[in-house]
Amino acid sequence: MLYTPFELAGKRLRNRIVHASMTTLRAANAGTTPEQIQYYANRARGGAAMIVTEPFTLSAMQDVARKTRAWNDDNLDGLKRMAEAVESQDCRLLAQVQDPGRASHHAGRTVQAMAPSAIPDDLSWSMPRAMTREDIHRFTADVARSAARLKRCGFSGVELSCGHGHLFHQFLSPRSNRREDEYGGGWEGRSRFVAELLDAIRQSCGRDFIVGLKLPGDDGMPQSIGPAEAAIIAPMLTASREADYVCFAQGTHGMTLDMHVPDRYGPRMPYRELIKGLRATIPGVPLVNLGRITDPAEAEGLLAAGEAELIGLGRALLADPAWPIKARAGRTNEIRYCVSCNTCWHAIITGHAPLACVNNPRVALKDEVDWWPERASRTRRVAVLGAGIAGLEAAWVAAARGHMVTVFNASSEVGGKARLRSLLPGGEEVSSIYDYQVVAAQRAGVRFEHGLVAGLNEVKALRADVVVLAAGSTMVRPLWLPDEAPVPDLREAMAGLVGVTERQRGAAVIYDMDHGEGTYAAAERLDGLFERVVIITPRDSLADDTSLVTRQGILRRLARRGIELVFLSEPRWSAAFEDGVLEVQHLHTGAVSRIPGVSLLAYSTPRARNDALAQPLRDAGLEVCLVGDCLSPRDLLAATAEGHAAGNAL
């Protein structure tokens, strides 16, 4: 059923696959850019039937440089180019209508923030101004005119985003809407703004223009919108039949923000039952089911069960725009799957870089769709030292370009440290990164030497022309720990506990100078083994090196498990540890506390490069390229990107 056609507003969709809205952060100066257009064109070329863009600005009240402007004629040529690039691929293009309102990811006041009521944002505490009736009417009229402009430019429709805690959601929720005029009060009043927007767009654009409606299904906050309240709102806003489809979003701009991008710590399709229940409240209205759908079989199952007409994929199509054509051809083992890590979300929220993916180093490049390397002009012998993510990526790309590639792997299994991560809570999908790389390496003819720590002699024996050094990194011992103390780093400790199932006595203690997601996954695993788990950090907070949505999930899980957190402190090594007593000193006061019954102490700290072999290789006259942690210890995003670049550069 995934590849059967469907129709919305008289417009044919070639299949049931919809690209859900994701901010690309590729707009510039309120206009389109070639890279932004290429991103959407690639998803159309990859087989999606409909694409919902990132939020555009459709009102002069939303003048934001990083968002594409559609509220005047300044950007007509760019909008037309975008529509042509997508629609020419037999793919319908919709622009998303959204405004953050009071929502902000950063503490402090946002001068232009507006909301239904002057109530601070639940997350940032940013204070908005309450919109007047005139503001609401002006905004509505602007959106209607802009939607008509988009239609003239070749767009097939728009989607009203009324979830995620943004402006329209704020009007719908009794938690944020305390108005006493016709736009507040009961459900009808709080829904009026959205209803008027729907009606205005329809009157401006006609029936042959797709108007989608994204509604809150469960925002997880008290006195707000849960499933029961969503079941009231949905039929109220769809009874007029102005909306051509509905989808339901979860979470809101508060302590439940992470619900809108469910990660790998929960079940696949976590909102299936919720959406199934809400579907019954909108009879006759097509439903787009979305929420961590990553596998073609999952999508097909939802359609076959009659739980949706369309399937919304966001992160899955970022990871592989060719997901639709690969799935249809039975090439599911060649899909680069989304690992639900939310690195993409972190990239666009911090604003440091455009939308990026740990499993797709070619986002928005012209040849991104179903990419396979072109042959190199000359063949070289390549030795890759290390079979982690960076090394494997470099190996398969180089081999696909025609080079003779040998990978030396110290272990009997590929994946490096990522394989250990895949065995900890929330790590299952990590394996899909190196699973894809191995399939590609086999196709390209990479030769593997497993169980061998390669040195200068092995490389010389291979007569290599170039060496890709991907030996990873090692956690450094903290200063408070004597060199002779038999305390492992956290990776060593977890590797020794992977197969352990019996309950361990005593406490497990982690000294945390890492603040990365893997450290807390290890803590969760230890909580299942030990009587007590304690995390000690010299900082005044936890999980600082993770994205906001990842951090929310970490803190929630640690709290629910009862894992103890000790801030602004570090262990103090003493003879008492021989009796299982760990002394802990507060960094400001010097006060010492004690943790008795410690059975395991491990440290998670910044990592040192395993690059000792680089200079001897260079001294031997070899060309050496360092990638991943061996170049500079960072994350999976850097590992894949650098390995990919190295393979292409050879």
C-alpha positions in Angstrom: 0.0 0.0 0.0 2.9 2.3 0.5 3.3 2.8 -3.2 -0.4 3.2 -4.2 -1.4 6.7 -5.3 -3.6 9.0 -3.2 -5.4 12.3 -3.8 -5.6 15.5 -1.8 -7.5 18.5 -2.9 -7.7 17.0 -6.4 -4.0 16.7 -6.6 -2.4 13.2 -7.2 0.2 11.8 -4.8 2.2 9.1 -6.5 2.6 7.2 -3.2 1.8 7.6 0.5 5.2 9.0 1.7 5.3 12.6 3.0 8.4 14.5 4.0 7.5 16.0 7.4 8.6 19.6 8.0 12.2 20.0 9.2 14.2 23.2 9.5 17.1 23.1 7.1 18.7 26.3 8.3 19.8 26.8 4.6 17.7 30.0 3.9 19.7 33.2 3.9 18.6 36.9 4.2 15.0 35.8 4.3 15.4 34.2 0.8 15.8 30.8 -0.7 19.3 29.5 -1.5 20.5 26.9 -4.0 21.4 24.6 -1.1 17.9 24.9 0.4 16.2 24.2 -2.9 18.6 21.3 -3.5 17.6 19.7 -0.2 13.9 19.6 -1.1 14.6 18.6 -4.8 16.7 15.6 -3.5 13.8 14.3 -1.3 11.5 14.6 -4.3 14.0 12.8 -6.6 14.3 10.2 -3.9 10.7 9.2 -4.2 8.6 11.2 -1.7 5.1 12.1 -2.9 4.7 15.2 -0.9 7.1 17.6 0.9 6.2 20.0 3.7 8.9 22.6 3.9 10.4 24.2 7.0 8.4 27.1 8.4 8.2 30.1 6.1 7.3 33.6 7.2 3.9 34.4 5.8 3.2 37.6 7.7 5.1 40.9 8.0 4.9 40.3 11.7 7.4 37.5 11.3 10.4 39.2 9.7 13.2 36.6 10.5 16.3 36.5 8.3 16.9 32.8 8.7 13.4 31.9 7.4 12.2 32.1 3.9 10.0 35.1 3.4 6.7 34.6 1.5 4.7 37.7 2.7 5.8 40.0 -0.1 7.1 39.7 -3.7 10.8 40.0 -2.8 11.4 36.3 -3.1 9.1 35.3 -6.0 11.9 33.9 -8.2 13.3 31.8 -5.5 9.9 30.4 -4.5 9.2 29.6 -8.1 12.5 27.8 -8.5 11.8 25.8 -5.4 8.3 24.8 -6.5 9.6 23.8 -10.0 12.5 21.8 -8.6 10.1 19.7 -6.5 6.9 19.7 -8.5 8.7 18.7 -11.7 9.7 15.5 -9.9 6.0 14.6 -9.5 6.1 15.6 -5.9 3.7 18.0 -4.2 5.3 20.9 -2.3 3.6 22.5 0.7 5.0 25.4 2.8 4.6 25.2 6.5 2.8 28.1 8.4 4.2 28.4 11.9 5.2 31.1 14.4 7.1 30.3 17.7 5.0 32.8 19.7 6.5 32.9 23.2 8.6 29.8 22.6 12.4 30.2 22.8 15.2 27.7 23.4 17.4 30.3 25.1 16.9 32.0 28.4 16.0 35.7 28.4 13.5 38.0 26.7 12.7 37.8 23.0 11.6 41.3 22.1 9.3 40.4 19.2 7.7 37.4 21.0 3.9 37.4 20.9 1.4 35.0 22.4 -2.3 34.7 23.3 -1.5 35.9 26.9 1.4 37.6 28.7 2.5 34.4 30.3 6.2 33.3 30.4 7.4 30.5 28.2 7.6 27.2 30.2 11.1 26.5 28.9 13.0 29.7 28.6 10.8 32.0 30.8 10.8 34.4 27.9 8.0 37.0 28.4 5.7 37.7 25.3 3.2 40.4 24.8 -0.4 39.5 24.4 -1.7 39.7 20.8 -4.5 42.2 20.3 -7.5 41.4 18.1 -6.0 43.6 15.5 -2.8 41.6 15.6 -4.8 38.3 15.1 -6.8 39.8 12.2 -3.7 41.2 10.5 -1.8 37.9 10.9 -4.7 36.0 9.5 -5.0 38.3 6.5 -1.3 38.2 5.8 -1.2 34.4 5.9 -4.2 34.2 3.5 -2.5 36.5 1.0 0.9 34.8 1.3 -0.7 31.4 0.7 -2.2 32.7 -2.5 1.2 34.0 -3.5 2.7 30.6 -2.9 0.0 29.0 -5.0 0.9 31.4 -7.9 4.5 30.4 -7.5 3.6 26.8 -8.0 3.2 25.4 -4.5 0.5 22.8 -4.0 -0.5 23.9 -0.5 0.4 24.8 3.0 0.4 23.1 6.4 -0.7 24.9 9.5 1.6 23.8 12.3 -0.5 23.9 15.6 1.7 21.7 17.7 5.1 21.7 19.4 4.2 24.6 21.8 4.3 27.2 19.1 1.9 30.1 18.6 -1.2 28.3 17.4 -0.7 25.6 20.0 -0.4 28.3 22.6 -3.9 29.6 21.6 -5.4 26.1 21.8 -4.0 25.3 25.2 -5.7 26.5 28.4 -2.3 26.5 30.1 -1.1 29.4 27.9 -4.3 31.0 26.7 -6.0 33.0 29.6 -7.8 35.4 27.3 -11.3 36.6 28.1 -12.3 37.7 24.7 -13.6 35.6 21.7 -10.1 34.1 21.3 -10.1 32.6 24.8 -12.4 31.1 27.3 -13.6 27.6 26.3 -12.5 25.3 23.5 -14.4 27.1 20.8 -12.8 30.4 21.7 -9.3 29.0 22.0 -9.7 27.3 18.6 -11.1 30.4 16.9 -7.7 31.7 15.6 -6.8 28.4 13.9 -10.4 28.0 12.5 -10.2 31.5 11.0 -6.8 30.8 9.5 -8.1 27.7 7.8 -11.1 29.5 6.5 -9.1 32.5 5.2 -6.6 30.3 3.4 -9.4 28.3 1.8 -11.2 31.4 0.6 -8.0 32.9 -0.7 -6.7 29.7 -2.5 -9.7 27.7 -3.4 -10.5 24.0 -3.1 -7.6 22.9 -5.4 -5.0 23.9 -2.8 -3.9 21.4 -0.1 -4.4 22.7 3.4 -2.9 20.5 6.0 -3.4 20.7 9.8 -0.9 19.6 12.4 -2.6 19.4 15.8 -1.4 18.5 19.3 -2.1 15.0 20.3 -0.5 15.0 23.8 1.7 17.8 24.9 2.5 16.1 28.2 2.0 19.2 30.4 -0.6 19.7 33.2 -3.6 21.9 32.5 -2.8 21.7 28.8 -3.7 19.3 26.0 -3.6 15.6 26.6 -5.3 12.9 24.5 -8.8 13.8 26.0 -8.4 17.4 25.1 -7.0 16.6 21.7 -10.1 14.5 21.0 -12.2 17.7 21.6 -10.1 20.0 19.4 -9.6 17.7 16.4 -13.3 17.3 15.4 -13.9 20.9 16.2 -11.3 22.1 13.7 -12.1 19.4 11.0 -15.9 19.5 11.0 -15.8 22.3 8.3 -13.8 20.0 6.0 -11.4 23.0 5.3 -8.5 20.8 6.3 -7.4 18.2 3.6 -5.4 16.2 6.1 -4.5 16.0 9.7 -1.4 14.9 11.6 -0.8 14.8 15.3 2.3 16.1 17.1 3.4 15.4 20.7 5.2 17.4 23.3 5.3 21.2 23.8 7.8 23.9 24.5 8.5 23.0 28.1 9.8 19.9 30.0 8.2 17.7 27.4 9.8 19.2 24.3 11.6 16.0 23.6 8.3 14.2 23.0 8.1 15.8 19.5 11.3 14.0 18.4 11.1 10.7 20.2 14.6 9.1 20.5 15.9 5.6 20.6 15.2 5.1 24.3 11.6 4.4 23.7 9.7 2.0 21.5 9.5 2.3 17.7 6.4 4.2 16.6 5.7 5.3 20.2 2.5 7.2 19.4 0.8 4.5 17.4 -1.9 3.8 19.9 -2.4 7.5 20.7 -2.8 8.4 17.1 -5.0 5.4 16.4 -7.4 6.6 19.1 -7.4 10.2 17.9 -8.1 9.0 14.3 -11.6 8.0 15.4 -12.4 11.6 16.2 -11.8 12.9 12.6 -13.8 10.4 10.4 -13.4 11.0 6.7 -10.3 13.2 7.1 -7.1 11.7 5.7 -4.5 11.1 8.5 -0.7 11.5 8.2 0.8 9.2 10.8 4.2 10.4 12.1 6.5 9.8 15.0 9.7 7.7 14.7 8.7 5.7 11.8 12.0 4.5 10.3 11.5 1.2 8.5 9.4 0.6 5.4 7.8 -2.4 7.0 6.5 -0.2 9.8 5.0 2.3 7.3 3.4 -0.5 5.4 2.0 -2.0 8.6 0.3 1.2 9.5 -1.4 1.6 6.1 -2.4 -2.1 6.0 -4.0 -1.8 9.4 -6.0 1.2 8.2 -4.4 3.5 10.8 -3.4 6.1 8.3 -3.7 7.2 4.7 -0.2 8.8 4.6 3.1 8.3 6.3 5.1 11.2 7.6 8.9 10.8 7.6 11.2 13.6 8.7 14.5 12.3 10.1 14.3 9.1 8.1 14.3 11.1 4.8 17.1 13.3 6.1 19.2 10.2 6.7 18.5 8.8 3.3 16.4 10.7 0.7 16.4 7.6 -1.4 14.5 5.7 1.3 11.4 5.5 -0.9 13.0 4.2 -4.1 15.3 1.8 -2.2 12.4 0.3 -0.2 10.3 -0.1 -3.4 13.2 -1.9 -5.1 13.7 -4.3 -2.1 17.0 -2.7 -1.3 16.3 -2.1 2.4 19.7 -3.3 3.4 21.1 -0.3 1.5 19.1 2.3 3.3 21.1 4.6 5.6 18.7 4.5 8.5 17.8 7.2 11.0 19.3 6.3 14.4 17.0 8.7 16.3 19.9 10.5 17.9 18.5 14.0 17.3 21.9 15.3 16.2 20.0 16.9 13.4 17.8 18.8 15.9 20.8 19.9 17.8 22.5 21.3 14.7 19.6 23.6 13.7 18.7 24.7 17.2 22.2 25.8 18.1 22.5 27.5 14.7 26.1 26.4 14.3 25.5 24.6 11.1 22.7 23.7 8.6 20.7 20.5 9.1 23.0 17.5 9.3 22.9 13.8 10.0 25.3 11.3 11.5 24.4 8.7 8.9 24.3 11.0 5.8 27.4 13.1 5.1 26.0 14.3 1.8 22.9 16.3 2.9 21.8 18.7 0.2 24.6 18.0 -2.2 23.5 17.6 -5.9 24.4 14.0 -6.1 23.0 13.0 -2.6 20.2 10.7 -3.8 21.3 7.1 -4.0 24.9 8.2 -4.2 27.7 5.9 -5.2 31.3 7.2 -5.7 32.8 7.8 -9.1 36.0 5.9 -10.0 39.3 7.6 -9.2 41.7 8.4 -12.0 44.4 6.1 -10.6 44.3 3.1 -8.2 46.2 3.2 -4.9 46.8 0.8 -2.1 45.0 2.1 1.0 45.5 0.8 4.6 42.8 1.8 7.0 43.8 1.3 10.7 40.6 1.0 12.7 37.2 -0.4 11.9 35.1 2.2 13.8 32.6 4.5 12.1 35.2 6.8 10.7 37.5 4.1 9.4 34.7 2.1 7.8 33.3 5.1 6.1 36.7 6.0 4.6 37.2 2.3 3.6 34.1 1.7 1.6 34.1 5.0 -0.1 37.8 4.6 -1.1 37.2 1.0 -2.3 34.1 2.1 -4.3 36.3 4.6 -6.1 38.5 1.7 -7.2 41.3 1.7 -4.6 42.6 -1.5 -3.1 41.6 -1.1 0.5 42.6 -3.2 3.5 41.1 -2.5 6.9 43.1 -3.6 10.0 40.8 -4.2 12.9 42.1 -4.9 16.4 38.8 -6.6 17.3 37.1 -9.6 15.8 34.0 -7.4 15.1 33.6 -4.1 13.3 32.1 -0.9 14.8 34.8 0.1 17.3 33.4 2.0 20.3 30.1 2.4 18.6 29.6 -1.4 18.9 29.9 -1.1 22.7 27.4 1.8 22.6 25.0 -0.3 20.6 24.8 -2.8 23.5 23.8 -0.2 26.1 20.3 1.2 26.6 19.1 3.3 23.7 21.9 2.0 21.5 20.3 -0.6 19.2 20.0 1.8 16.2 23.6 2.8 16.4 24.5 -0.5 14.8 22.7 0.5 11.6 25.5 3.0 10.9 28.2 0.3 10.6 25.8 -2.3 9.3 25.3 -0.1 6.2 29.0 0.6 6.0 29.8 -3.1 6.0 27.3 -3.9 3.3 28.8 -1.0 1.2 32.3 -2.3 2.0 31.5 -5.8 0.8 29.9 -4.4 -2.4 33.1 -2.3 -3.0 35.5 -5.1 -2.3 37.2 -4.0 0.9 39.5 -6.6 2.5 39.4 -7.0 6.3 42.1 -8.2 8.6 40.4 -8.8 12.0 42.1 -9.4 15.3 45.2 -7.6 14.3 46.7 -4.4 15.8 48.5 -3.1 12.8 51.8 -1.2 13.1 54.4 0.1 10.8 55.5 -3.4 9.7 52.1 -4.5 8.7 51.5 -1.3 6.7 54.9 -1.7 5.0 54.1 -5.3 4.2 50.9 -4.2 2.5 53.0 -1.8 0.4 50.4 0.9 1.1 50.5 4.2 -0.7 48.3 5.9 1.9 47.2 5.2 5.4 43.9 6.3 7.0 44.5 6.4 10.7 41.2 5.8 12.5 42.5 4.4 15.8 40.0 6.3 17.9 40.8 7.8 21.3 41.2 6.9 25.0 39.8 8.5 28.1 42.4 10.2 30.2 42.8 9.4 33.9 41.6 12.3 36.1 44.1 14.2 38.1 42.8 13.0 41.5 43.4 9.3 40.5 46.9 7.9 41.2 48.6 6.2 38.3 48.8 2.9 40.2 45.1 2.9 41.2 43.3 -0.1 39.6 40.3 2.0 38.3 39.1 1.5 34.7 37.6 4.1 32.4 33.9 3.7 31.8 34.4 2.0 28.4 36.6 -0.6 29.9 34.2 -1.2 32.8 31.2 -1.6 30.5 33.0 -3.9 28.1 33.6 -6.2 31.0 29.9 -6.1 32.0 28.2 -6.5 28.6 27.3 -10.2 29.2 26.7 -9.9 32.9 23.1 -10.5 34.0 23.3 -11.4 37.7 22.7 -8.7 40.3 25.9 -7.2 41.7 26.3 -6.1 45.3 27.2 -2.6 46.4 27.3 0.7 44.6 28.6 1.7 41.1 30.1 5.2 40.9 30.8 7.1 37.7 33.1 10.2 37.7 31.7 12.3 34.9 33.8 14.7 33.0 32.3 13.7 29.7 28.6 14.9 29.9 27.9 12.9 26.7 24.8 10.7 26.1 26.8 7.4 26.2 27.9 8.1 29.8 24.3 8.1 31.0 23.4 5.1 29.0 26.1 3.3 30.9 24.6 4.6 34.1 21.2 3.1 33.2 22.8 -0.2 32.5 24.7 -0.2 35.8 21.4 0.6 37.5 20.1 -2.7 36.3 23.0 -4.5 37.8 24.0 -2.7 41.0 22.2 -1.8 44.2 23.1 1.8 43.9 24.4 4.1 41.2 26.0 7.5 41.8 27.3 10.0 39.3 29.8 12.6 40.5 30.6 15.6 38.3 32.8 18.7 38.9 30.1 20.8 37.1 27.0 22.3 38.5 24.8 20.5 36.0 24.6 17.3 33.9 24.5 16.3 30.3 25.8 19.6 29.1 27.3 18.3 25.9 24.0 16.9 24.6 21.2 18.6 22.8 18.3 20.1 24.8 15.9 17.3 23.9 18.4 14.6 24.6 19.2 16.2 27.9 15.5 16.3 28.9 15.3 12.6 28.3 18.5 11.8 30.2 17.5 13.8 33.3 14.0 12.3 33.3 15.3 8.7 33.1 18.0 9.2 35.7 15.4 10.7 38.1 12.9 8.0 37.6 15.6 5.3 38.2 16.7 7.0 41.4 20.3 7.4 40.2 22.0 9.8 42.6 23.7 12.9 41.3 26.5 14.7 43.1 27.5 18.1 41.7 30.5 20.4 42.0 32.5 17.5 43.5 35.2 15.0 42.8 36.5 11.8 44.5 39.4 12.1 46.9 41.6 9.1 46.7 42.4 7.6 50.1 43.2 4.3 51.8 39.5 4.0 52.7 38.8 2.8 49.2 40.4 -0.5 50.0 37.3 -1.0 52.3 34.9 0.1 49.6 34.5 3.6 50.9 34.9 6.4 48.4 35.6 9.9 49.8 34.0 12.8 47.8 35.1 16.4 48.2 33.0 19.4 47.4 35.0 21.8 45.1 33.9 25.0 46.8 33.6 24.1 50.5 36.1 21.3 50.7 33.6 19.3 52.7 34.1 15.6 52.5 31.3 13.0 52.2 31.6 9.3 51.9 30.0 6.6 49.7 30.2 3.2 51.4 30.0 -0.2 49.7 31.5 0.8 46.4 32.0 -2.2 44.1 32.7 -0.3 40.9 34.4 3.0 40.3 35.0 4.2 36.7 35.7 7.5 35.1 34.3 9.0 31.9 36.5 11.9 30.9 37.8 13.8 27.8 39.6 11.6 25.4 43.2 11.7 24.1 43.9 10.9 20.4 45.3 7.5 19.6 47.7 9.0 17.1 51.1 7.7 18.2 51.5 5.9 14.9 51.0 8.9 12.7 54.6 10.3 12.9 56.4 6.9 12.4 54.2 6.3 9.3 55.1 9.8 8.0 58.8 9.2 8.7 58.6 6.1 6.6 57.4 8.2 3.7 53.8 7.3 3.8 50.9 9.7 3.2 48.8 9.7 6.4 45.2 10.9 6.9 43.7 11.1 10.4 39.9 10.9 10.8 37.4 10.8 13.6 38.5 10.7 17.2 42.1 10.0 16.1 42.1 13.5 14.5 40.1 15.1 17.3 37.8 13.3 19.8 34.2 14.4 19.0 31.0 12.7 18.0 29.5 10.3 15.4 28.6 13.2 13.1 32.3 14.2 12.8 33.4 10.5 12.4 31.1 9.8 9.5 31.7 13.2 7.8 35.5 12.9 8.1 35.7 9.3 7.0 33.5 10.1 4.0 35.7 13.1 3.1 38.9 11.1 3.4 37.6 8.3 1.2 36.6 10.8 -1.5 39.9 12.6 -1.3 42.1 9.6 -2.1 
